[in-house]
Amino acid sequence: MGKKLAVIALGGNALQRSNEKGTIEEQIRNTEATMENVVWLLEEGYDLVISHGNGPQVGTILLQNDAGEAIYNLPQMPIDVAVAQTQGSIAYLLEKAFRNNIAKKDINKEIVSLVTMVEVDKNDSAFNNPTKRVGKIYTKEEADKLSKEKGWVFKEEKKEISGWRRVVPSPKPLDILNKETIKQLTDAGIIVIASGGGGIPVYMENGQIKPVEAVIDKDLASSLMANLIGAEELYILTDVPYVYLDYGTENQKALEHLDVADAKRYLEEGKFGEGSMAPKVRAAIQFVENGGKKAVITESTKLYDKKYGTKITLNY
């Protein structure tokens, strides 16, 4: 039997838990634990591509930008550069952790990390309705000033800390610019870390690559990448072992299997949280509708245990 190719989309909790500050010591500990759970796929004979989230890390860079500008008058770096920075730093942590874990198992595999650009449509409707919150919380006066000076868009924040927060578009990913390289590497049996944080958002104009101030959904980009390189399976890792109906209510129900028809119906009925599980289910649907055999949504620490995880397929 030939090898299977799988894409593993790591959630933000693979590096930083919700109750942590995000110190490098915490991130190293978390990546070691996460990658230990991914190793079993190598033992099962899979070739792997690994993607990851970067929300907290990009947020930290943007806060550092704010502080550097306010205190030292340093120029702000745009979001595409911040995403590229986090792709490099997070991939370094993941690659180091994975190398350490496979060494314990005497597995001889090479790993490479790719800074990955992802193409979007500059006319995507998302640019008319920015929704992705990034950076620090400002007062109304500060937000108005920055909006005038930089053209930033703000929306009111009404959670733990009230104020105004910058929002950027989240356009649909159309293409992975490094897809041919990723495929060549996986065909050679090399583990690839790619498309981190949804990829660096760019668009094409007259044959030239142009950056754009946006954030791409990590799971949708991972799903697209999986289809483009011919992966059979997609694993979306999060902080719960299953997809649940009515999560957090007394009617909560774990789903072990979902076909596309039921998944779409539950989405239409609003059974999955828009800020959490719904985008992951959409990414899974996209993957299996475009040639993937199976998508699995589960907790990173449960990946090796096949009894956990919601398996999404085209049909039962």
N, C-alpha and C positions, 0 to 999 in steps of 0.2 A: 504493500500500500504506500502510495506517495505521501510526501509531507503535506501538511495543511498549513496555510498561511493565515494568521490571525492578527487583528489590530486590537491593541489594548488601550482604551481611553481612560487614563487615570483622572479621578476627580480631585478637587482642591484639597480634600482631606488626606490625600496621599503624601502631602508635604506639611500641611499645617492644619491642625484640628481647631475647631471653633472656639475652644477655651484656652488657646495658646497665644503667646505674643508674636510668634513667628521668628524666634531666635534661630541662628544657624544650627545650634545644638539640637533644638526641637526638630528642625527640618531634616537633619541628618538621621536622627533616630526614626522619624516617620518614613523616610525613603527606604531605609534599611528594612523596616518591617514590611512595607508594601512590596518591595522587589523580591523579598523572600517568598511571598505568596505567588508571584508571577513565575518563578523558576519552574514550577511543576509542569507548565505548558511545554517547556523545553524538554523535560523528561518524557512527556507524552509525544514528542516528535514534531512539535510545531516550529515553524519559522515565525518570527515576531516583528511587528512594528509597534512602537509604543508612543502614544501621544499623552499630553498632560494639560491640566488647567494651569492658570497663572494669575487668577483674580487678585488674591491677597498680595502677591509679589509686584504686580503692576501698580496696584494701589500704593504700595510702599514707595516705589520709584517716583510716582507722581507727587507724593507727599514730600519726598526728598527734593524734588524739583521746586516745589513751592517754597520750602525752607531755604534752599540755595538762592532762589531769586530774591526772597524777602530780606535775607541777612547779608548776602554777598553780591547781590545783583548778577548772579549767574544766569545765563539764558536757559529757558525751559526747553526740554527735549520733547518732540512730538510723540504721540502714542505709538506709531509704528516702530520708532526707535526703542521705546520702553518695552514693547512686546519682543523685539529682537534681543534686547538685553536679558529678559527673563528666559527666553528660549535657551540662551547659552548657559545661564547660571543654573537653571533647574535641570537641564539635560546633563550638566556636569555632575550634579548630586545624584541623579538617577543612574547615570552610567557607572559612576564609582560604586554605588550601592549594588548594582546588578553584577558588576565584575567581582565584587567581594563575595556575593552569594553564590555565583556559579563556580567560583574557585573552591568553595566548601564542598561542592557536589562533584568536583573533578570534571566539570563540563568544559570542553574546549570550544568556545564560540567567540567570534569577534563582535564588537559593538561599535557603532558609529553614530554620532549625533549630527543632525542637519539643521541649520537655520533655514526655516521654510517660509516662503512667501505663498500666500493664497489669494487668488484673483477674485474680485467682486465686480459687480456692475456699478459704475459711478452714478447711474440713474436708478438704482434700486430704491424702492419706495421708503425703505428704512431711513434714508437720508432726509426725508421730509418729516420724520417722526423719531428723533433720537430717544432711546429708552434706557440704554445701559449706563448705570451710575458709576462714576469713577472719581477717584481723588477725594479730597477733604470736604468737609462741610463748611460753608461760608455764611456770613451774615447777608441779609438782603442788599445792604449797601456795597459790600465787597463783590457780591455776585453781579450786581448791575455794572460796577466799574470794570470787572473782567470781561463781561459780555460786550461792553463797548470797546474795550482795548483789544481784545483777542478774538472776538466773534464767537465766544463759547456760549453754549446753550445750557440753562440751568432749570432744574425742577425742585420744588419744595420737598424737603426731607422731613417726615413726620414720625420717625421711629424713636430710638432712645434719645437721640440728640436732634433737636429741631434746627432747621436752617435751610440752606440752599446748596444743592450739589450739582456738579457738572454732569451732563448726560451726553453720550455719543451714540451714533447709529450702530446697529448690529445687522449688517447686510448679509444676504445669503451667500455662502461660498460657492463659486462656480468651477474653479479649477485649482489643482495643486501644482505649482510651477515645477517642483522637484520630482514629480511622479515617476518619470522614467528612471531617474537615478535611484529612487527608493526601490523600484521593481528590480533593477539590475542587482542591487545589493542583496535584497532578500532572495533572489534566485541563486545567489552565490552563498546563501546560508548565513549571511551577516545580519545580526540584530540591529534594527534602525530605530533611533529616537527622532521623531519628526512631527511637524505641524503643531508644536506646542502652543498652548493658549489660543487655539483656533487658527494659528498662522499669522504672519505679518500681513495686514490688509493692504492690497495694492489693486490698481486697475490698469488696463492697457489703453494707450492713446497713441495712435499713429505708430504702432509697433514698439512703443517705449513703455517701460514700467513706471508708474506714478504711485506715490504713497497716498494714503487717505487716513484721516482721523476717524477711526472706527474700531470696534471690537467684534470679532467673529465668534459665533458660538462654537465652543470646543468640540462638542459631541457631533454637531452637523458636519464640521470640517473633518473629523475623524471618520465619520460614516462615508463621506465623499471619497476621502483618501482610500478607505478600504475597498470601495467599489472600483476605483481607478486602477488599483494595483492587483485586482483579482483575488482579494482575500475571501476565504470561505466563511470566516467567523469574525464577529465583532463583539468585544467585551467592554461594556461601559461600567466602570467601577465608581461606586458612590459610597454613602455612609449608612445604607440600609441593605439587608440581605435580599429583599424582594421589591418588586413594584407592588404597591398596595392600592386597592380601591378605598376611597374615603379615608385616606391616611390621617391619623391623629384623632379620629372620631371613634365612638363606641361601635360603629359598624365597619371598622377597618378589616380588610380581608387581603391576605397575601395571595398573589397570583403566581403559580408555578409555570404555567404555559399561557401564551397569548398568540392567536393568529392575527394577521393584519386587519381583518375585518372587525374583530372585537376590539383591537387596540384603537382603531379609528373611531369606533362607536363610543368607547369610553372617553376618548379625547373630546368628542363633540358634546358629551354629557357633562364635561367638566370634572371628571372623576380624578384627574391628576393635577397637582399644583403647577401653575404656570411658571412660578419662579424656581421650581425644583425638578419634579419628575417629568412633566409634560415635554420639555425639550428633548429629554433623553429618549422617551418613547417615540417621538417624531424621528429622531436620528435612527433609531432601530428600524422603524418602518421603512424609511428611505433606503437603508442598507439592504433589507431583504427584498424590497420591490425592485431593486436594481441589480439583482443577481446574487446577493449574499445568501448563504444557506441558513445561518442562524445568528441572531443577536442575543446576548445575555446581559442583563442588568443585575448587578449584585454588589455586595460589600467587598472591598479589597481583601479583607482578612478571611473571607469565605470562598475565595476564588477556587482554591484547590478542592473544595468539598462539593462534589457535583449535585448533592441533594439541595443545595441552596441556589438562589438565582432564578429570575424570571426569564424563561426561554421564549423568544419571539421568532416565529417562522411565518412563511407565507400562508401555509395551511397547517392544520393539525396533522 
